[in-house]
Amino acid sequence: MRGKVAELEGLLFAAGEALAVPDLAVALEVDETEVVNLVRELEHHYREEGHSLTVLEVAGGFRLVVRPEYRDLLVRTVGPRTQRLSRAALETLAVIAYLQPVTKAKIEDIRGVRVDGILATLLERGLIQELGRKEAPGRPILYGTTKKFLDHFGLKDLSELPSLPDGPE
């Protein structure tokens, strides 16, 4: 493995998070189509040589990750990748992901509890963002997910969210 593929590997390794295709194109001094070709070449190299790493497409970019079959070893040895989210935070994040843009009042209505602290935590971690204000009395803030959310959950885009089950019959 040489040249631009090795440079790509170094960038993805050092970043530790997804890097957008346009950013990779600038860094590698190639066009965006070539970035995708280089990624495919790197993926092929890892697969053919039996490496424990692979390239994951997430949030409009690419990230270097450990293959699923090696994750248990990694977690046992060095611990989880990030701080875990509480059940309440995950529930709130799910409401936001599926209903965005959504107001705090709507989230609280669905969950049946106040979510001020949880929203602050999710904002601090960069998993959600303020998308603007709703054209309604009081102009409440609208919340939505971020690219970091997609990266955190290994999603290319929101269309990869699991389907919601139908309501009770």
C-alpha positions as CSV (number, residue, x, y, z in Angstrom):
1,M,0.0,0.0,0.0
2,R,1.5,3.2,-1.1
3,G,1.0,6.8,-2.0
4,K,-2.5,8.4,-1.6
5,V,-4.0,5.2,-0.1
6,A,-1.4,5.3,2.7
7,E,-2.0,9.0,3.1
8,L,-5.8,8.4,3.3
9,E,-5.2,5.6,5.9
10,G,-3.1,8.0,8.0
11,L,-5.7,10.7,7.9
12,L,-8.5,8.4,8.9
13,F,-6.4,6.8,11.7
14,A,-5.3,10.2,13.1
15,A,-8.7,11.8,13.0
16,G,-10.5,9.1,15.0
17,E,-13.8,10.3,13.6
18,A,-15.5,10.5,10.3
19,L,-13.9,12.8,7.8
20,A,-16.0,14.3,5.0
21,V,-15.2,13.5,1.4
22,P,-14.6,17.2,0.5
23,D,-12.2,17.6,3.4
24,L,-10.3,14.4,2.3
25,A,-10.2,15.6,-1.3
26,V,-8.6,18.9,-0.2
27,A,-6.1,17.2,2.2
28,L,-5.1,14.6,-0.4
29,E,-5.1,17.1,-3.3
30,V,-7.5,14.9,-5.4
31,D,-11.1,15.2,-6.5
32,E,-14.0,13.7,-4.6
33,T,-14.4,10.8,-7.0
34,E,-10.8,9.9,-6.5
35,V,-11.3,9.9,-2.7
36,V,-14.1,7.3,-3.1
37,N,-11.8,5.2,-5.3
38,L,-9.0,5.5,-2.7
39,V,-11.4,4.4,0.1
40,R,-12.5,1.4,-2.0
41,E,-8.8,0.5,-2.5
42,L,-8.1,0.8,1.2
43,E,-11.2,-1.4,2.0
44,H,-10.0,-4.0,-0.5
45,H,-6.5,-4.0,1.0
46,Y,-7.9,-4.6,4.5
47,R,-10.2,-7.3,3.4
48,E,-7.7,-9.2,1.2
49,E,-4.9,-9.0,3.8
50,G,-7.2,-10.1,6.6
51,H,-6.8,-6.9,8.7
52,S,-8.8,-6.2,11.8
53,L,-9.7,-2.7,10.5
54,T,-12.1,-1.5,7.9
55,V,-13.4,1.8,6.5
56,L,-17.0,2.7,7.5
57,E,-19.1,5.2,5.6
58,V,-20.9,7.5,8.0
59,A,-22.4,11.0,8.1
60,G,-21.2,11.9,4.6
61,G,-17.7,10.8,5.2
62,F,-15.5,7.9,6.2
63,R,-14.1,6.6,9.4
64,L,-11.5,3.9,10.2
65,V,-13.1,1.3,12.6
66,V,-12.4,-2.2,14.0
67,R,-14.2,-5.0,12.2
68,P,-17.3,-6.2,14.2
69,E,-15.7,-9.6,14.9
70,Y,-12.9,-7.8,16.9
71,R,-15.0,-5.4,18.9
72,D,-15.5,-7.6,21.9
73,L,-11.7,-8.0,22.2
74,L,-11.3,-4.2,22.0
75,V,-14.0,-3.5,24.6
76,R,-12.6,-6.1,27.0
77,T,-9.1,-4.8,26.6
78,V,-9.4,-1.0,26.4
79,G,-13.1,-0.4,27.4
80,P,-15.9,1.2,25.5
81,R,-15.2,3.8,22.8
82,T,-17.1,6.6,24.4
83,Q,-19.1,7.3,27.5
84,R,-22.4,5.5,27.4
85,L,-25.6,7.3,27.2
86,S,-28.3,6.8,29.9
87,R,-31.5,5.1,28.9
88,A,-33.3,8.5,29.3
89,A,-30.8,10.1,27.0
90,L,-31.2,7.4,24.4
91,E,-35.0,7.7,24.6
92,T,-34.8,11.4,24.1
93,L,-32.3,11.1,21.3
94,A,-34.6,8.5,19.6
95,V,-37.6,11.0,19.8
96,I,-35.4,13.7,18.3
97,A,-34.0,11.5,15.5
98,Y,-37.4,10.2,14.4
99,L,-39.4,13.5,14.7
100,Q,-36.9,16.2,13.9
101,P,-37.3,19.0,13.9
102,V,-39.0,18.7,17.2
103,T,-39.6,21.0,20.2
104,K,-38.7,20.3,23.8
105,A,-42.5,20.4,24.7
106,K,-43.2,17.6,22.1
107,I,-40.3,15.5,23.5
108,E,-41.6,16.0,27.1
109,D,-45.2,15.2,25.9
110,I,-44.0,11.9,24.4
111,R,-41.6,10.9,27.2
112,G,-43.8,12.2,30.0
113,V,-40.9,13.8,31.9
114,R,-38.9,17.0,31.8
115,V,-35.9,16.8,29.5
116,D,-33.9,20.0,30.2
117,G,-30.9,18.3,31.6
118,I,-30.9,15.6,29.0
119,L,-31.1,18.1,26.2
120,A,-28.2,20.0,27.7
121,T,-26.1,16.8,27.8
122,L,-26.9,15.9,24.2
123,L,-26.1,19.4,23.1
124,E,-22.8,19.3,25.0
125,R,-21.9,16.0,23.4
126,G,-22.7,17.4,20.0
127,L,-25.3,14.7,19.2
128,I,-28.1,17.2,18.7
129,Q,-28.3,20.8,17.6
130,E,-30.7,23.7,17.6
131,L,-32.2,23.9,14.1
132,G,-34.1,27.2,14.6
133,R,-37.3,28.3,16.1
134,K,-40.9,27.1,15.4
135,E,-43.3,29.7,14.1
136,A,-45.6,29.4,17.1
137,P,-46.3,31.3,20.3
138,G,-43.2,31.6,22.3
139,R,-41.1,30.6,19.3
140,P,-39.8,27.3,20.9
141,I,-36.4,25.9,19.8
142,L,-36.5,23.1,17.3
143,Y,-34.0,20.3,17.8
144,G,-32.4,17.8,15.4
145,T,-29.5,15.4,15.2
146,T,-26.0,16.2,14.0
147,K,-23.4,14.5,11.9
148,K,-21.7,13.5,15.1
149,F,-25.0,11.6,16.0
150,L,-24.7,9.7,12.7
151,D,-21.0,9.0,13.3
152,H,-21.7,7.9,16.9
153,F,-24.2,5.3,15.7
154,G,-22.4,4.3,12.5
155,L,-25.1,5.6,10.2
156,K,-24.6,7.0,6.7
157,D,-27.8,9.1,7.0
158,L,-31.1,9.1,8.8
159,S,-32.7,6.7,6.3
160,E,-30.7,4.0,8.0
161,L,-32.6,4.4,11.2
162,P,-34.7,1.2,12.0
163,S,-38.3,1.4,11.0
164,L,-40.7,2.3,13.8
165,P,-43.2,-0.5,14.7
166,D,-46.8,0.1,14.0
167,G,-48.8,1.3,17.0
168,P,-50.7,-1.0,19.3
169,E,-53.4,-3.0,17.6
